[in-house]
Amino acid sequence: MAGVTTSVAEVLASVATQAGQRFTGHNGRVRGSAVVHRIHAERWLADIEVPAPAGRVGVAGWDLLGALVPSTDPVTCARCLRSGEANASGVEQLPLWQ
């Protein structure tokens, strides 16, 4: 397309926005894991925010649309539960005994 210029930052921001929209109201799992993490926005590149596990668990690679998978299951990650941030349901921590 002649005359259309898109910066790398604009492309990355668009991908980050798509990734963030997938996690609205959801927790998440790192691909290949059964552990459910609380998801929050974390600074990535050029002040672009992306969804990330609240317990600071690493997500390998740059695949923002596949490495972290949305889930409606309750948080099971001990680090995320200790982080004190509210999860998708607004609960700060799951009860120990039900």
C-alpha positions in Angstrom: 0.0 0.0 0.0 1.6 3.2 -1.1 1.8 6.0 1.5 1.0 3.9 4.5 3.7 4.0 7.2 3.5 1.9 10.3 6.3 2.0 13.0 7.5 -1.0 14.8 6.2 0.4 18.0 2.7 0.7 16.5 2.8 -2.9 15.4 3.9 -4.1 18.8 1.3 -1.9 20.5 -1.4 -3.5 18.3 -0.3 -7.0 19.2 -0.1 -6.1 22.9 -3.6 -4.7 22.7 -5.0 -7.9 21.1 -3.2 -10.0 23.8 -4.6 -7.8 26.6 -8.2 -8.0 25.3 -8.0 -11.8 25.5 -7.4 -11.6 29.3 -10.1 -9.1 30.2 -11.9 -10.8 33.2 -9.7 -13.9 32.9 -6.8 -15.6 34.7 -4.3 -17.5 32.6 -2.0 -20.5 32.1 1.4 -20.6 30.7 1.2 -22.9 27.7 1.9 -26.5 28.7 1.1 -26.0 32.4 -1.9 -26.7 34.6 -1.1 -23.9 37.0 -3.6 -21.0 36.8 -2.0 -17.5 37.3 -3.6 -14.2 38.1 -3.0 -11.9 35.2 -2.0 -8.2 35.3 -0.6 -5.7 32.9 3.2 -5.4 32.9 5.5 -3.0 31.1 7.1 -4.7 28.1 8.8 -2.5 25.4 8.6 1.2 24.7 6.1 1.6 27.6 3.7 -0.9 26.0 1.9 -3.1 28.5 1.2 -6.8 28.0 -0.7 -9.4 30.1 1.7 -11.3 32.5 1.4 -13.6 35.5 1.1 -11.5 38.7 3.5 -13.8 40.6 6.3 -12.9 38.2 6.5 -16.3 36.7 8.5 -16.2 33.4 6.8 -16.8 30.1 9.3 -17.9 27.5 9.4 -16.3 24.1 7.8 -13.4 22.3 4.5 -15.2 21.4 2.1 -12.8 23.1 -0.9 -14.5 21.5 -0.1 -18.1 22.4 2.4 -18.5 25.3 -0.1 -17.4 27.9 -3.6 -18.9 27.5 -6.8 -17.3 29.1 -8.7 -19.3 31.7 -11.8 -18.8 33.8 -10.5 -21.3 36.4 -9.5 -20.0 39.8 -5.9 -19.0 40.5 -3.8 -21.9 41.8 -0.4 -20.3 41.7 0.9 -19.7 45.2 3.1 -16.8 44.1 0.1 -15.1 42.4 -2.0 -15.7 45.5 0.7 -14.1 47.7 1.0 -11.1 45.3 -2.1 -9.5 46.9 -3.6 -8.3 43.6 -7.3 -9.0 43.0 -8.0 -11.8 40.5 -10.6 -11.8 37.7 -13.4 -12.4 40.2 -12.2 -9.5 42.4 -11.2 -11.9 45.2 -7.8 -11.1 46.8 -7.1 -14.7 47.8 -8.8 -18.0 47.5 -10.0 -19.5 50.8 -7.8 -22.3 52.2 -10.7 -24.5 53.2 -14.1 -24.7 51.5 
